[in-house]
Amino acid sequence: MLIFLDTEYTDPIDSGLISIALITEDGSHHFYAELSDFKRDMCSAFVHAAVLPLLDAPPDQIMDRGALNRCLHTWFARLPEPGVIAYDDRTDVDLLLDALGDTTPANLAGYHNLRPAMASPMFNEAVCQYHAQPNQPWPHAWHDANALRAGWMAWQPSPKDPS
């Protein structure tokens, strides 16, 4: 099963995690959290202008790094089968692995770079259509992970007509 991942982070050079989202291909398992202890002074001007104003998690989804580590491990342990992380930026994977700490979940089965799929106009159109909906802004880890999922679903070949 694919698990679509997106994060928001402080700066492309010195990346510190701000928020993280994971959603399975079938949409039945999802995770979103915002860190309470990221370093705001390390955020780029872009992040201050475009990312921080969109942070909107309910209190139970705002946590420090220790709680995030525990919640991620619990989430992965509850998945019904091993998952492959689908990502569009390797920084997202690196930040996920950092949040997981020294122990990688046993059912984390690998990684899939979405860049080849993203070259498809069909993929990009679905991503843009997702973000064009009200209250589904860009850049926001939750919405970006869901947009990647929408792009992937649109890009997948249609099932053959049995007739």
Protein Blocks (a to p, Z undefined) as FASTA:
>chain_A
ZZddddddfbfklccdfbdcdddfkopaccddddfkbcfklpcfklmmmmmmmgccdfkl
gccfklmmmmmmmmmmmpcbdcddddfbfklmmmmmmmnomadcfklgbdcdfklmmmpm
klmmmmmmmmmpghiacddfklmmmmmmmmmmmmpccdddfZZ
